[in-house]
Amino acid sequence: MSDSSSPSPPKLSEYEPILRELLCLCGDQPGPELAQHERSGVPIGVVRLLAAKIDWPTVQLYTQFGIAPHLIHARHDIKVQGLPCLLILEFIRTLRLAHDICARSGAENFDVDHFFGRWLRRPLVALGEQRPMDWLNCPSGAAVVRRTLSAAESGTYL
């Protein structure tokens, strides 16, 4: 018998504002608000929402970020902390760059999130025929991916 007075778990759509906030905070000059997210953690619901937006299986993002498998079925509001949290924020910073590039290009009605998810899976010459997703398991690797993405925008070959 369930307790009708206990709150229901948050819906995934309720994490959209948090993801939007993180996309804004993950610019070139992180401030105290982002540091607060780094210290307190990122809700697992944000990871699930990211997976849906980039059209990846949730378990693949969990593996990518080093999130413990037992959290696959955890409540959306459970927070991911430590290195997995930092990797999530680096991923969001990289996604933010993809959004910025698209905005600067003037493209309208373009599904940046879906394109980004596909781009991450493609081997790139600039990364030694490795996939960008293979570099996103550490903060410095994420920086390499962002540099590669920026170079692609300018037409520069690394």
C-alpha positions in Angstrom: 0.0 0.0 0.0 1.5 3.4 -1.0 1.4 6.4 1.2 -0.8 9.0 -0.7 0.8 11.8 1.2 4.3 11.2 -0.1 5.2 13.4 -3.1 5.3 11.8 -6.5 8.7 11.7 -8.2 9.4 14.6 -10.5 8.7 14.2 -14.2 11.6 14.4 -16.6 10.1 17.5 -18.2 10.6 19.3 -14.8 14.3 19.2 -15.4 14.1 21.3 -18.6 14.6 24.6 -16.7 17.6 23.2 -14.8 19.2 22.1 -18.1 18.5 25.5 -19.7 20.1 27.2 -16.7 23.1 24.9 -16.9 23.4 25.6 -20.7 23.5 29.3 -19.8 26.0 28.9 -16.9 28.4 26.8 -18.9 29.8 29.6 -21.0 33.4 30.6 -21.4 33.6 32.3 -18.0 32.0 30.1 -15.3 30.9 31.9 -12.2 29.8 31.1 -8.7 26.4 29.7 -9.8 28.1 27.0 -11.8 30.5 26.3 -9.0 27.5 25.8 -6.8 26.2 23.1 -9.2 29.7 21.5 -9.2 29.6 21.3 -5.4 26.0 20.3 -4.9 25.7 17.9 -7.9 23.5 17.6 -10.9 20.1 15.8 -10.7 20.1 12.5 -12.5 17.0 13.8 -14.3 19.2 16.2 -16.2 21.3 13.3 -17.5 18.1 11.4 -18.6 16.8 14.6 -20.3 20.2 15.0 -22.1 20.0 11.4 -23.3 16.6 12.0 -24.7 17.6 15.3 -26.4 20.6 13.9 -28.1 18.8 10.6 -28.9 21.2 8.3 -26.9 20.3 5.5 -24.6 20.4 6.7 -21.0 22.7 3.8 -20.1 25.3 5.1 -22.6 25.4 8.5 -21.0 25.7 6.9 -17.6 28.6 4.9 -18.8 30.1 7.9 -20.5 30.0 9.9 -17.2 31.0 7.0 -14.9 27.6 7.1 -13.2 27.0 4.0 -11.1 24.7 1.5 -12.9 22.5 1.1 -9.9 21.3 4.7 -10.4 19.6 3.7 -13.7 16.3 3.3 -11.9 16.9 6.0 -9.2 14.5 8.9 -8.7 15.1 11.8 -11.1 16.0 14.1 -8.2 19.0 12.0 -6.9 22.1 14.2 -7.5 25.3 13.0 -9.2 28.4 14.4 -7.6 32.2 14.3 -7.9 33.9 13.5 -11.2 30.7 12.3 -12.9 29.1 15.7 -12.1 32.1 17.5 -13.6 31.9 15.4 -16.8 28.2 16.1 -17.1 28.9 19.8 -16.9 31.8 19.5 -19.4 29.3 17.7 -21.7 26.8 20.5 -21.3 29.5 23.1 -21.9 30.3 21.3 -25.2 26.6 21.1 -26.1 26.4 24.9 -25.4 29.2 25.5 -27.9 27.2 23.5 -30.5 24.2 25.7 -29.8 26.3 28.9 -30.0 27.8 27.8 -33.4 24.3 27.0 -34.8 23.0 30.4 -33.6 26.0 32.2 -35.2 25.3 30.4 -38.5 21.8 31.8 -38.6 20.3 28.3 -39.0 16.7 28.2 -38.1 14.6 25.2 -37.1 17.7 23.0 -36.8 17.7 20.3 -34.2 21.2 21.0 -32.7 20.8 18.5 -29.9 20.0 15.6 -32.3 22.8 16.6 -34.6 25.2 16.9 -31.7 24.4 13.4 -30.6 25.1 12.0 -34.1 28.3 14.1 -34.4 29.7 12.7 -31.2 29.4 9.2 -32.6 31.3 9.8 -35.9 35.1 9.2 -36.1 36.9 12.4 -37.0 40.2 12.8 -38.8 41.0 15.7 -36.4 40.8 13.3 -33.5 42.9 10.5 -35.1 39.8 8.7 -36.4 38.4 8.5 -32.9 34.8 9.6 -32.0 34.4 12.8 -30.0 32.4 10.8 -27.5 35.5 8.8 -26.8 37.2 12.0 -25.5 34.4 13.1 -23.2 35.5 10.9 -20.3 37.7 13.6 -18.7 37.6 17.4 -18.6 40.7 17.8 -20.7 39.3 15.5 -23.4 36.1 17.6 -23.4 38.3 20.7 -24.0 39.9 18.9 -27.0 36.4 18.1 -28.4 35.3 21.8 -28.0 38.5 22.9 -29.7 37.7 20.5 -32.6 34.1 21.7 -32.8 35.3 25.4 -32.9 37.8 24.5 -35.6 35.1 22.9 -37.7 33.1 26.1 -37.4 35.9 28.2 -38.7 36.9 25.7 -41.4 40.3 25.1 -39.8 41.7 21.6 -39.9 43.6 20.6 -36.7 
